[in-house]
């Protein structure tokens, strides 16, 4: 069972620039919440604190040690020398299937690649599985990044502008895909798009700052 994630008196600064100041914040155990606010107000900093990329300068965040985290960044962050398939498999847990632990390395690799291609097909990239990132459009690279995060799995999914660069129809398909697992995990979404926030989130947190402040 997951425990709640709670910020207790969390402060985070970058040099003299204070982004988070003595923040107390409790997140739900499941569902999708959207951090909505202007650029520079601290939305991405909160995601990076949740991901463990940043550590608080003071205060503490409870409940993260019990969570397995996946994240989609604003930029795809793909490894340029790997195909779309192998960018997805690179993020998969080594113990992907317990029944494969005693299998030969080749069988494990083939199983991982099969699952990666399944996720690429689900984001509409079945025909791009063997392509390198520089052979893909920006929107296609973003979908590879989404497939990578979903294949990695976990119970805390962090999404920083996950559908930017996608046309409306593809965006709607990706939103439906993301929402499939929302009952089993907590998803925290950052977006500037009110339609995306409304379509994806069970609750919207309006933000201002810095330092971060929450509104209604």
PAPA-107438 format. One record per residue: residue number from 1; x, y, z of N, C-alpha, C, O in turn; chain. Coordinates in steps of 0.2 Angstrom, whole numbers, plus 5000, padded with zeros to 4 digits. Layout:
N
ATOM     n   n_px   n_py   n_pz   ca_px   ca_py   ca_pz   c_px   c_py   c_pz   o_px   o_py   o_pz   chain
ATOM   NUM      X      Y      Z       X       Y       Z      X      Y      Z      X      Y      Z       A
...
END
This chain:
216
ATOM     n   n_px   n_py   n_pz   ca_px   ca_py   ca_pz   c_px   c_py   c_pz   o_px   o_py   o_pz   chain
ATOM     1   5004   4994   5000    5000    5000    5000   5004   5006   5000   5009   5007   5004       A
ATOM     2   5003   5011   4996    5006    5017    4995   5005   5022   5001   4999   5022   5004       A
ATOM     3   5010   5025   5004    5009    5031    5009   5008   5037   5005   5010   5038   5000       A
ATOM     4   5005   5042   5009    5004    5049    5006   5011   5052   5005   5015   5051   5009       A
ATOM     5   5011   5056   5000    5017    5061    4999   5016   5067   5002   5011   5071   5001       A
ATOM     6   5020   5070   5007    5019    5076    5011   5025   5080   5011   5031   5078   5013       A
ATOM     7   5024   5086   5009    5030    5091    5010   5029   5094   5016   5024   5097   5018       A
ATOM     8   5034   5094   5020    5034    5097    5027   5039   5103   5027   5045   5102   5028       A
ATOM     9   5037   5109   5027    5041    5115    5028   5047   5115   5023   5053   5117   5025       A
ATOM    10   5046   5113   5016    5051    5113    5011   5053   5119   5008   5049   5123   5007       A
ATOM    11   5059   5120   5008    5062    5126    5005   5067   5124   5000   5071   5120   5001       A
ATOM    12   5067   5127   4994    5072    5126    4989   5074   5133   4985   5070   5136   4983       A
ATOM    13   5080   5134   4985    5083    5140    4982   5088   5138   4977   5092   5133   4977       A
ATOM    14   5090   5142   4972    5095    5142    4967   5099   5148   4967   5097   5153   4964       A
ATOM    15   5105   5148   4971    5108    5154    4972   5104   5158   4977   5101   5156   4982       A
ATOM    16   5103   5165   4974    5099    5169    4978   5091   5169   4976   5087   5173   4979       A
ATOM    17   5090   5165   4971    5083    5164    4969   5079   5159   4973   5080   5153   4972       A
ATOM    18   5075   5161   4977    5071    5156    4981   5064   5154   4977   5060   5159   4975       A
ATOM    19   5064   5148   4976    5058    5145    4972   5053   5142   4976   5047   5143   4975       A
ATOM    20   5055   5139   4982    5050    5136    4986   5052   5138   4993   5058   5138   4995       A
ATOM    21   5047   5141   4997    5048    5144    5004   5044   5141   5009   5038   5142   5009       A
ATOM    22   5046   5136   5013    5043    5133    5019   5036   5131   5017   5031   5132   5020       A
ATOM    23   5036   5126   5011    5030    5124    5009   5027   5118   5012   5031   5113   5013       A
ATOM    24   5021   5118   5014    5018    5112    5017   5012   5110   5012   5008   5114   5010       A
ATOM    25   5013   5104   5010    5008    5101    5004   5007   5094   5005   5012   5090   5005       A
ATOM    26   5001   5092   5004    5000    5085    5004   4996   5083   4998   4992   5086   4995       A
ATOM    27   4999   5077   4995    4996    5075    4988   4992   5069   4990   4993   5065   4994       A
ATOM    28   4987   5068   4985    4983    5062    4986   4987   5055   4984   4992   5056   4981       A
ATOM    29   4985   5050   4986    4988    5043    4985   4987   5041   4978   4992   5038   4975       A
ATOM    30   4982   5042   4975    4980    5040    4968   4977   5046   4964   4975   5051   4967       A
ATOM    31   4976   5045   4958    4973    5050    4953   4978   5054   4950   4984   5053   4950       A
ATOM    32   4975   5060   4947    4979    5064    4943   4978   5071   4945   4972   5074   4945       A
ATOM    33   4983   5075   4947    4983    5082    4949   4987   5086   4944   4992   5083   4941       A
ATOM    34   4985   5092   4942    4988    5096    4938   4991   5102   4941   4987   5105   4945       A
ATOM    35   4997   5104   4940    5000    5110    4942   5000   5115   4937   5003   5114   4932       A
ATOM    36   4996   5120   4938    4994    5125    4933   4996   5132   4935   4994   5134   4940       A
ATOM    37   5000   5135   4931    5002    5142    4932   5007   5145   4927   5009   5141   4922       A
ATOM    38   5009   5151   4928    5013    5154    4923   5020   5151   4923   5022   5148   4928       A
ATOM    39   5024   5152   4917    5030    5150    4917   5035   5153   4922   5034   5159   4924       A
ATOM    40   5039   5149   4925    5043    5152    4930   5041   5152   4938   5044   5154   4942       A
ATOM    41   5035   5149   4939    5032    5150    4945   5034   5144   4950   5033   5144   4956       A
ATOM    42   5037   5139   4947    5040    5134    4951   5037   5127   4950   5038   5122   4954       A
ATOM    43   5033   5126   4945    5030    5120    4943   5035   5114   4942   5035   5109   4945       A
ATOM    44   5040   5115   4938    5045    5110    4936   5049   5109   4942   5051   5103   4943       A
ATOM    45   5051   5114   4946    5055    5113    4952   5051   5108   4957   5054   5103   4960       A
ATOM    46   5045   5108   4958    5041    5104    4962   5041   5097   4959   5042   5092   4963       A
ATOM    47   5041   5096   4952    5041    5089    4949   5048   5086   4951   5049   5081   4952       A
ATOM    48   5053   5091   4950    5060    5088    4951   5061   5086   4958   5065   5082   4960       A
ATOM    49   5058   5090   4963    5059    5088    4970   5055   5081   4971   5058   5077   4975       A
ATOM    50   5049   5080   4968    5046    5074    4968   5050   5068   4965   5050   5062   4968       A
ATOM    51   5054   5069   4960    5058    5064    4957   5064   5063   4960   5067   5058   4959       A
ATOM    52   5066   5067   4965    5072    5066    4968   5078   5069   4965   5084   5068   4967       A
ATOM    53   5077   5073   4959    5082    5076    4955   5085   5082   4960   5091   5083   4960       A
ATOM    54   5081   5085   4963    5083    5091    4968   5081   5088   4975   5076   5084   4976       A
ATOM    55   5085   5090   4979    5084    5089    4986   5082   5096   4990   5085   5101   4988       A
ATOM    56   5077   5096   4995    5076    5102    4998   5082   5105   5002   5086   5101   5004       A
ATOM    57   5082   5111   5002    5087    5115    5006   5086   5114   5013   5090   5113   5017       A
ATOM    58   5080   5114   5015    5077    5112    5022   5070   5109   5021   5067   5110   5016       A
ATOM    59   5068   5107   5027    5062    5103    5027   5063   5096   5024   5068   5094   5023       A
ATOM    60   5057   5092   5023    5058    5086    5021   5051   5084   5017   5046   5087   5017       A
ATOM    61   5052   5079   5013    5047    5076    5009   5046   5069   5011   5050   5065   5010       A
ATOM    62   5040   5067   5013    5039    5060    5016   5035   5056   5011   5031   5059   5007       A
ATOM    63   5036   5050   5010    5032    5045    5006   5035   5044   5000   5032   5040   4996       A
ATOM    64   5041   5047   4998    5044    5045    4991   5048   5039   4991   5048   5035   4986       A
ATOM    65   5051   5037   4997    5054    5031    4997   5050   5024   4995   5053   5019   4993       A
ATOM    66   5044   5025   4996    5039    5019    4995   5037   5019   4988   5033   5015   4986       A
ATOM    67   5039   5024   4984    5036    5025    4977   5041   5024   4972   5047   5025   4973       A
ATOM    68   5039   5020   4966    5043    5020    4960   5041   5025   4955   5035   5025   4954       A
ATOM    69   5046   5029   4953    5044    5035    4950   5046   5034   4942   5051   5032   4941       A
ATOM    70   5042   5037   4938    5043    5038    4931   5042   5045   4929   5038   5048   4932       A
ATOM    71   5046   5047   4924    5045    5054    4923   5046   5056   4915   5050   5053   4912       A
ATOM    72   5041   5060   4912    5042    5063    4906   5044   5070   4907   5040   5074   4909       A
ATOM    73   5050   5072   4904    5053    5079    4904   5050   5083   4899   5047   5081   4894       A
ATOM    74   5051   5090   4899    5049    5094    4894   5052   5093   4888   5049   5093   4882       A
ATOM    75   5059   5090   4888    5062    5088    4882   5063   5081   4882   5063   5078   4888       A
ATOM    76   5063   5077   4876    5062    5070    4877   5068   5066   4880   5067   5061   4883       A
ATOM    77   5074   5069   4880    5080    5066    4883   5081   5059   4881   5083   5055   4885       A
ATOM    78   5081   5058   4874    5083    5051    4872   5090   5051   4870   5094   5056   4869       A
ATOM    79   5093   5045   4871    5100    5043    4869   5100   5043   4862   5097   5038   4859       A
ATOM    80   5104   5047   4859    5104    5048    4851   5107   5042   4848   5106   5041   4842       A
ATOM    81   5111   5038   4851    5114    5032    4848   5110   5026   4848   5112   5021   4846       A
ATOM    82   5104   5026   4852    5100    5020    4852   5093   5021   4848   5091   5027   4847       A
ATOM    83   5091   5016   4846    5084    5016    4842   5079   5018   4847   5080   5018   4853       A
ATOM    84   5073   5019   4844    5067    5020    4848   5066   5014   4853   5064   5015   4859       A
ATOM    85   5066   5008   4851    5065    5002    4855   5070   5002   4861   5068   5001   4866       A
ATOM    86   5077   5003   4859    5082    5003    4864   5082   5009   4869   5084   5008   4875       A
ATOM    87   5079   5014   4867    5078    5020    4872   5073   5018   4877   5073   5020   4883       A
ATOM    88   5068   5014   4875    5063    5012    4879   5065   5006   4884   5064   5006   4890       A
ATOM    89   5069   5001   4881    5071    4996    4885   5077   4998   4890   5077   4995   4896       A
ATOM    90   5080   5004   4889    5085    5006    4893   5083   5008   4900   5086   5008   4905       A
ATOM    91   5076   5010   4900    5073    5012    4906   5069   5007   4910   5066   5008   4915       A
ATOM    92   5069   5001   4907    5065    4996    4910   5069   4993   4916   5075   4992   4916       A
ATOM    93   5065   4990   4921    5068    4987    4927   5072   4981   4924   5069   4977   4920       A
ATOM    94   5077   4979   4928    5081    4973    4926   5077   4967   4927   5077   4962   4924       A
ATOM    95   5073   4967   4933    5069    4961    4935   5062   4962   4932   5057   4961   4935       A
ATOM    96   5061   4963   4925    5055    4965    4922   5050   4959   4923   5044   4961   4925       A
ATOM    97   5052   4953   4922    5047    4948    4924   5051   4943   4928   5056   4940   4926       A
ATOM    98   5048   4941   4934    5051    4937    4939   5052   4930   4935   5057   4926   4937       A
ATOM    99   5048   4928   4931    5049    4921    4928   5054   4921   4923   5056   4915   4920       A
ATOM   100   5057   4926   4921    5063    4927    4916   5070   4927   4920   5075   4927   4916       A
ATOM   101   5070   4928   4926    5076    4929    4930   5081   4923   4928   5087   4924   4928       A
ATOM   102   5079   4917   4927    5083    4912    4926   5084   4910   4919   5087   4905   4917       A
ATOM   103   5081   4914   4915    5081    4913    4907   5088   4915   4905   5091   4919   4908       A
ATOM   104   5089   4913   4899    5095    4915    4895   5095   4923   4894   5089   4925   4893       A
ATOM   105   5101   4926   4894    5101    4933    4892   5097   4935   4886   5094   4940   4886       A
ATOM   106   5098   4931   4881    5095    4932    4874   5087   4932   4875   5084   4937   4872       A
ATOM   107   5085   4928   4879    5077    4927    4879   5075   4933   4883   5070   4936   4882       A
ATOM   108   5078   4935   4888    5077    4941    4892   5077   4948   4888   5072   4952   4888       A
ATOM   109   5082   4948   4884    5083    4954    4880   5077   4954   4874   5074   4960   4873       A
ATOM   110   5075   4948   4872    5070    4948    4867   5063   4950   4870   5059   4953   4867       A
ATOM   111   5062   4948   4876    5056    4949    4879   5055   4957   4881   5050   4960   4880       A
ATOM   112   5061   4960   4883    5061    4967    4884   5059   4971   4878   5056   4976   4878       A
ATOM   113   5063   4969   4872    5062    4972    4866   5054   4972   4864   5052   4976   4861       A
ATOM   114   5052   4966   4865    5045    4965    4863   5040   4969   4866   5035   4972   4864       A
ATOM   115   5041   4970   4873    5037    4974    4877   5038   4982   4875   5033   4985   4875       A
ATOM   116   5044   4983   4874    5045    4990    4871   5042   4992   4865   5039   4997   4864       A
ATOM   117   5042   4987   4860    5038    4988    4854   5031   4988   4855   5027   4992   4851       A
ATOM   118   5028   4985   4860    5021    4985    4861   5019   4992   4864   5014   4995   4862       A
ATOM   119   5024   4995   4868    5022    5002    4870   5023   5007   4865   5019   5012   4864       A
ATOM   120   5028   5006   4860    5029    5011    4855   5023   5010   4850   5020   5015   4848       A
ATOM   121   5020   5004   4849    5014    5004    4845   5008   5007   4849   5004   5010   4845       A
ATOM   122   5008   5007   4855    5002    5010    4859   5003   5018   4858   4997   5021   4859       A
ATOM   123   5009   5021   4857    5009    5028    4856   5009   5030   4849   5011   5035   4847       A
ATOM   124   5008   5025   4844    5007    5026    4837   5014   5026   4833   5014   5029   4828       A
ATOM   125   5019   5022   4836    5025    5022    4833   5028   5015   4831   5034   5014   4832       A
ATOM   126   5023   5011   4830    5025    5004    4828   5030   5004   4822   5035   5000   4822       A
ATOM   127   5030   5009   4817    5034    5009    4811   5040   5012   4813   5045   5012   4808       A
ATOM   128   5041   5015   4818    5047    5019    4820   5052   5016   4825   5056   5019   4828       A
ATOM   129   5050   5009   4827    5054    5006    4832   5061   5005   4831   5065   5006   4836       A
ATOM   130   5063   5005   4825    5071    5004    4824   5074   5011   4822   5080   5010   4820       A
ATOM   131   5071   5016   4822    5074    5022    4820   5077   5026   4826   5076   5025   4832       A
ATOM   132   5083   5030   4824    5086    5033    4829   5082   5040   4830   5078   5042   4826       A
ATOM   133   5084   5043   4836    5080    5049    4838   5081   5055   4832   5076   5058   4831       A
ATOM   134   5087   5056   4829    5087    5061    4824   5083   5059   4818   5083   5064   4813       A
ATOM   135   5081   5053   4817    5076    5052    4811   5069   5053   4813   5065   5052   4809       A
ATOM   136   5067   5055   4819    5061    5056    4821   5059   5064   4822   5064   5068   4823       A
ATOM   137   5053   5066   4821    5051    5072    4822   5051   5074   4830   5051   5069   4834       A
ATOM   138   5050   5080   4831    5050    5082    4838   5044   5079   4842   5045   5076   4848       A
ATOM   139   5038   5078   4839    5032    5075    4842   5033   5068   4843   5031   5065   4848       A
ATOM   140   5036   5065   4838    5038    5057    4838   5043   5056   4844   5042   5051   4848       A
ATOM   141   5048   5060   4845    5052    5059    4850   5049   5060   4857   5050   5056   4862       A
ATOM   142   5044   5064   4857    5040    5065    4864   5036   5059   4865   5036   5057   4871       A
ATOM   143   5034   5056   4860    5030    5050    4861   5034   5044   4863   5032   5040   4867       A
ATOM   144   5040   5044   4861    5045    5039    4863   5046   5040   4870   5047   5035   4874       A
ATOM   145   5047   5046   4872    5049    5047    4879   5043   5045   4884   5044   5043   4889       A
ATOM   146   5037   5046   4881    5031    5044    4885   5030   5036   4885   5029   5034   4891       A
ATOM   147   5032   5033   4880    5032    5026    4880   5037   5023   4885   5036   5018   4888       A
ATOM   148   5043   5026   4885    5048    5024    4890   5046   5025   4897   5047   5020   4901       A
ATOM   149   5042   5030   4899    5040    5031    4905   5035   5026   4907   5035   5023   4913       A
ATOM   150   5030   5025   4903    5025    5020    4904   5027   5013   4904   5025   5009   4908       A
ATOM   151   5032   5011   4900    5035    5005    4901   5039   5004   4907   5039   4998   4910       A
ATOM   152   5042   5009   4909    5046    5009    4916   5041   5007   4922   5043   5003   4926       A
ATOM   153   5035   5010   4921    5030    5008    4926   5031   5012   4932   5035   5017   4933       A
ATOM   154   5028   5010   4938    5028    5013    4944   5022   5016   4947   5017   5015   4943       A
ATOM   155   5022   5019   4952    5016    5021    4955   5016   5029   4957   5012   5032   4960       A
ATOM   156   5021   5032   4954    5021    5040    4954   5024   5042   4947   5030   5041   4945       A
ATOM   157   5019   5044   4943    5021    5047    4936   5021   5054   4936   5016   5057   4937       A
ATOM   158   5027   5057   4934    5027    5064    4933   5028   5066   4926   5032   5064   4922       A
ATOM   159   5024   5071   4924    5023    5073    4917   5024   5081   4916   5020   5084   4919       A
ATOM   160   5029   5083   4913    5031    5090    4912   5029   5092   4905   5034   5090   4900       A
ATOM   161   5024   5094   4903    5021    5096    4897   5022   5090   4892   5025   5090   4887       A
ATOM   162   5019   5085   4894    5020    5078    4890   5017   5078   4883   5020   5074   4879       A
ATOM   163   5013   5082   4881    5010    5082    4874   5012   5088   4870   5009   5089   4865       A
ATOM   164   5017   5092   4872    5019    5098    4868   5021   5095   4861   5025   5090   4861       A
ATOM   165   5020   5099   4856    5022    5097    4849   5018   5092   4846   5019   5090   4840       A
ATOM   166   5012   5090   4849    5008    5085    4846   5001   5088   4843   4999   5093   4846       A
ATOM   167   4999   5085   4838    4993    5088    4835   4987   5086   4839   4988   5082   4844       A
ATOM   168   4981   5089   4838    4976    5088    4843   4973   5081   4843   4972   5078   4849       A
ATOM   169   4973   5077   4838    4971    5070    4838   4976   5066   4842   4974   5062   4846       A
ATOM   170   4982   5067   4840    4987    5063    4844   4987   5064   4851   4988   5060   4855       A
ATOM   171   4987   5071   4853    4987    5073    4860   4981   5069   4863   4982   5067   4869       A
ATOM   172   4975   5069   4860    4969    5066    4864   4971   5058   4865   4969   5055   4870       A
ATOM   173   4974   5055   4860    4975    5048    4860   4980   5047   4866   4980   5042   4870       A
ATOM   174   4985   5051   4867    4990    5051    4872   4987   5052   4879   4989   5048   4884       A
ATOM   175   4982   5057   4879    4979    5058    4886   4975   5052   4888   4975   5050   4894       A
ATOM   176   4972   5049   4883    4968    5042    4885   4972   5037   4887   4971   5033   4892       A
ATOM   177   4978   5036   4884    4983    5031    4886   4986   5032   4893   4986   5028   4897       A
ATOM   178   4987   5039   4895    4990    5040    4901   4984   5039   4907   4986   5037   4912       A
ATOM   179   4978   5040   4905    4973    5040    4910   4971   5033   4912   4968   5031   4917       A
ATOM   180   4973   5028   4907    4972    5021    4909   4974   5019   4915   4971   5015   4919       A
ATOM   181   4980   5021   4918    4983    5018    4924   4982   5023   4930   4985   5022   4935       A
ATOM   182   4977   5028   4929    4977    5033    4935   4974   5030   4941   4975   5033   4946       A
ATOM   183   4970   5025   4941    4968    5022    4947   4973   5018   4951   4972   5016   4957       A
ATOM   184   4979   5016   4948    4984    5012    4951   4990   5016   4953   4994   5014   4956       A
ATOM   185   4990   5023   4952    4996    5027    4953   4993   5034   4954   4988   5036   4953       A
ATOM   186   4998   5038   4957    4997    5045    4957   5001   5048   4951   5007   5047   4950       A
ATOM   187   4998   5052   4947    5000    5056    4942   5000   5064   4943   4995   5066   4945       A
ATOM   188   5006   5067   4942    5007    5074    4943   5009   5077   4936   5014   5076   4934       A
ATOM   189   5004   5081   4934    5005    5084    4927   5006   5092   4928   5003   5095   4932       A
ATOM   190   5011   5094   4924    5012    5101    4923   5010   5103   4916   5012   5099   4911       A
ATOM   191   5006   5108   4915    5004    5110    4908   5002   5117   4908   5000   5120   4914       A
ATOM   192   5003   5120   4903    5000    5127    4902   4993   5127   4898   4990   5132   4897       A
ATOM   193   4991   5121   4896    4985    5120    4892   4979   5119   4896   4979   5113   4899       A
ATOM   194   4974   5124   4897    4969    5122    4901   4964   5117   4899   4961   5113   4903       A
ATOM   195   4964   5115   4892    4960    5110    4890   4963   5103   4892   4960   5098   4894       A
ATOM   196   4970   5103   4892    4973    5097    4894   4973   5096   4901   4971   5090   4903       A
ATOM   197   4973   5101   4905    4972    5100    4912   4965   5098   4914   4964   5093   4918       A
ATOM   198   4960   5100   4910    4953    5098    4912   4952   5091   4909   4949   5087   4913       A
ATOM   199   4955   5089   4904    4954    5082    4901   4958   5077   4905   4956   5071   4906       A
ATOM   200   4963   5079   4909    4967    5074    4912   4967   5074   4919   4967   5068   4922       A
ATOM   201   4966   5079   4922    4966    5080    4930   4960   5079   4933   4955   5082   4931       A
ATOM   202   4960   5075   4939    4954    5075    4944   4954   5081   4948   4949   5083   4951       A
ATOM   203   4960   5085   4949    4960    5091    4952   4966   5095   4949   4971   5093   4947       A
ATOM   204   4965   5102   4950    4969    5106    4947   4972   5111   4952   4968   5114   4956       A
ATOM   205   4978   5112   4953    4982    5116    4958   4984   5122   4955   4989   5122   4951       A
ATOM   206   4981   5128   4956    4983    5134    4953   4989   5137   4957   4989   5138   4963       A
ATOM   207   4994   5139   4953    5000    5141    4956   5002   5148   4954   5001   5150   4949       A
ATOM   208   5006   5151   4959    5009    5158    4957   5016   5157   4961   5017   5153   4965       A
ATOM   209   5020   5162   4959    5027    5163    4962   5032   5165   4957   5030   5167   4951       A
ATOM   210   5038   5164   4959    5041    5162    4965   5041   5167   4971   5040   5173   4969       A
ATOM   211   5041   5164   4977    5041    5157    4979   5034   5154   4978   5029   5158   4977       A
ATOM   212   5034   5148   4977    5027    5144    4976   5022   5146   4981   5023   5146   4987       A
ATOM   213   5016   5148   4978    5010    5149    4982   5004   5145   4978   5004   5145   4972       A
ATOM   214   5000   5142   4982    4994    5138    4979   4988   5142   4980   4987   5145   4985       A
ATOM   215   4984   5143   4974    4978    5146    4975   4972   5141   4974   4973   5135   4975       A
ATOM   216   4966   5144   4973    4960    5139    4972   4959   5137   4965   4955   5133   4964       A
END
